[in-house]
Amino acid sequence: MQTAFIQGMAIGGSLIMAVGAQNAFVLKQGLKQAHSLPIAALCSLIDAIMITAGVAGLGHLILAFPLIKDIASFGGAIFLFIYGYGALKSSFSEQKMEDEQDLAADSLKKAVITTLAISFLNPHLYLDTVVLLGSISVQFEGTAKQWFGAGAVLASFVWFFSLSIGARYLSPVFKKPKAWCYLDRFICLTMWSIAFALVYPYLEQLLS
């Protein structure tokens, strides 16, 4: 059981720590100190649900209906392109930490909706979290499989809360408007790169 738990933490952590749309959004919310802990909790909860579903065998259903992946890919690409454009546009304004916090003061609902969109419109949530972790979990039986899932879930909670809380220590750096400019452009590049990666396989098929 201990081995399964450690493997779950290691594999789950390696999947979630890669730079992606979720991480970029959690980082920015943490820097703005705008509903950062609820957003970290929501991301962790989404991962926990999907990891549990994968370990329970939902991955086979997703593989059986590729339309789920197709819808998430196109919907996610459109959303990420729009979000990236917003970040790029924001990078040309002389914003400060105080401005960001004022803008985010009453936007918990918007932050939650954005988190849900970034999460559920990302096919990697289904392929990595559900299918991949679900496939790896089959090597364990009984309670060992549950411990594997628990390890992956814990890794997600530790990562998102560490990212959210750790971002606050970078706040002094982001009192300079230029720092927000670079961050927004990095977020734009991240979102657009992921959007392109989502639609590239379909473009390749179309052009071949």
C-alpha positions in Angstrom: 0.0 0.0 0.0 2.8 2.4 0.8 4.5 1.7 -2.6 1.2 2.3 -4.4 0.6 5.6 -2.5 4.2 6.9 -3.3 3.8 5.9 -6.9 0.5 7.7 -7.1 2.0 10.9 -5.6 5.0 10.7 -7.9 3.1 10.1 -11.2 0.3 12.4 -10.3 2.7 15.2 -9.3 4.7 14.8 -12.5 1.6 15.2 -14.6 0.2 18.2 -12.8 3.4 20.2 -12.4 3.9 20.7 -16.1 3.3 24.3 -17.2 -0.3 24.5 -18.4 -3.4 26.6 -18.5 -4.6 25.6 -15.0 -1.2 26.4 -13.4 -0.8 29.7 -15.2 -4.3 30.8 -14.0 -3.7 29.7 -10.4 -0.3 31.5 -10.4 -1.9 34.7 -11.5 -4.7 34.5 -9.0 -2.2 33.9 -6.3 -0.1 36.9 -7.3 -3.2 39.1 -7.3 -4.3 37.6 -4.0 -7.7 37.3 -5.5 -9.7 34.3 -4.3 -6.5 32.3 -4.7 -7.3 29.7 -2.1 -10.8 28.9 -3.3 -9.5 28.6 -6.8 -6.7 26.3 -5.7 -9.3 24.2 -3.8 -11.5 24.0 -6.9 -8.7 22.9 -9.1 -7.7 20.2 -6.5 -11.3 19.1 -6.2 -11.7 18.7 -10.0 -8.5 16.7 -10.1 -9.6 14.6 -7.2 -12.9 13.8 -8.9 -11.3 12.9 -12.3 -8.5 10.9 -10.7 -11.1 8.9 -8.7 -13.1 8.4 -11.9 -10.0 7.2 -13.7 -9.1 4.7 -11.0 -12.7 3.5 -11.0 -12.5 2.8 -14.8 -14.0 5.8 -16.5 -11.0 6.0 -18.9 -12.3 3.1 -20.9 -15.6 5.0 -21.5 -13.7 8.0 -22.8 -11.6 5.9 -25.1 -14.8 4.3 -26.4 -16.3 7.8 -27.3 -13.6 9.9 -28.9 -16.2 12.6 -29.6 -15.7 13.7 -26.0 -12.0 14.5 -26.7 -12.9 16.2 -30.0 -15.5 18.5 -28.4 -13.1 19.4 -25.5 -10.2 20.0 -28.0 -12.1 22.5 -30.2 -13.9 24.2 -27.3 -10.8 24.4 -25.3 -8.8 25.8 -28.2 -11.3 28.6 -28.8 -11.5 29.5 -25.1 -7.7 29.5 -24.6 -7.2 31.7 -27.7 -9.7 34.2 -26.3 -8.2 34.1 -22.8 -4.7 34.5 -24.3 -5.8 37.5 -26.4 -7.1 39.1 -23.2 -3.8 38.5 -21.4 -1.9 39.9 -24.4 -4.1 43.0 -24.5 -3.7 43.5 -20.8 0.1 43.3 -21.1 0.1 46.7 -23.0 -1.5 48.5 -20.1 0.5 50.0 -17.2 -1.2 48.0 -14.5 0.0 47.6 -10.9 -0.6 45.2 -8.1 -3.2 47.5 -6.5 -5.0 47.8 -9.8 -5.1 44.0 -10.2 -6.5 43.5 -6.7 -9.1 46.2 -7.2 -10.3 44.6 -10.5 -10.5 41.2 -8.8 -12.2 42.3 -5.6 -15.7 41.1 -6.7 -14.9 38.6 -9.4 -15.1 35.2 -7.5 -17.9 34.1 -9.8 -15.9 35.0 -12.9 -12.8 33.3 -11.5 -14.7 30.1 -10.7 -16.3 30.0 -14.2 -12.8 30.6 -15.8 -11.3 27.7 -13.7 -14.1 25.4 -14.7 -13.6 26.3 -18.4 -9.8 25.9 -18.3 -10.2 22.6 -16.5 -13.0 20.8 -18.3 -12.3 22.2 -21.8 -8.8 20.8 -21.6 -8.7 17.2 -23.1 -5.5 16.5 -21.2 -7.6 16.5 -18.0 -9.3 13.4 -19.5 -6.3 11.8 -21.2 -3.7 12.3 -18.5 -5.8 12.4 -15.3 -8.5 9.9 -16.2 -7.1 7.6 -18.9 -3.4 7.6 -18.1 -3.7 7.4 -14.3 -6.6 5.0 -14.7 -4.5 2.7 -16.9 -1.5 2.8 -14.5 -3.7 2.0 -11.6 -4.8 -1.4 -13.1 -1.4 -2.9 -11.9 -2.7 -2.6 -8.4 -5.5 -4.5 -6.8 -8.0 -3.9 -4.0 -7.0 -1.3 -1.4 -3.6 -0.8 -3.2 -5.4 0.8 -6.2 -7.3 3.1 -3.8 -4.0 4.1 -2.2 -2.6 4.8 -5.6 -5.5 7.2 -6.3 -5.2 8.8 -2.9 -1.5 9.5 -3.6 -2.3 11.2 -6.9 -5.1 13.2 -5.3 -2.8 14.4 -2.5 -0.1 15.4 -5.0 -2.7 17.6 -6.7 -3.8 19.3 -3.5 -0.2 19.9 -2.4 0.8 21.3 -5.8 -2.1 23.8 -6.3 -2.0 25.1 -2.7 1.8 25.4 -2.8 1.5 27.3 -6.1 -1.2 29.6 -4.8 0.4 30.4 -1.5 3.9 30.5 -2.9 2.9 33.1 -5.5 2.2 35.6 -2.7 5.9 35.7 -1.8 6.5 37.0 -5.4 4.1 39.9 -4.8 6.9 42.5 -4.2 8.3 41.8 -7.6 4.9 42.4 -9.2 4.5 45.8 -7.7 6.3 46.9 -10.9 4.1 47.3 -13.9 6.7 45.7 -16.2 6.5 42.5 -14.2 2.8 42.2 -14.9 3.5 42.9 -18.6 5.9 40.0 -18.8 3.6 37.7 -16.9 0.6 38.4 -19.1 2.7 37.8 -22.2 3.9 34.5 -20.7 0.3 33.5 -20.0 -0.7 34.5 -23.5 2.1 32.4 -25.0 1.2 29.5 -22.8 -2.6 29.6 -23.6 -2.0 30.0 -27.4 0.6 27.2 -27.4 -1.8 24.8 -25.7 -4.6 25.9 -28.1 -2.4 25.2 -31.1 -1.4 21.8 -29.7 -5.1 20.9 -29.3 -6.0 21.6 -32.9 -2.7 20.6 -34.5 -3.5 16.9 -34.9 -6.8 17.8 -36.7 -4.9 20.3 -39.0 -2.3 17.6 -39.8 -5.1 15.2 -40.8 -6.8 17.8 -42.9 -3.6 18.7 -44.8 -2.4 15.1 -45.3 
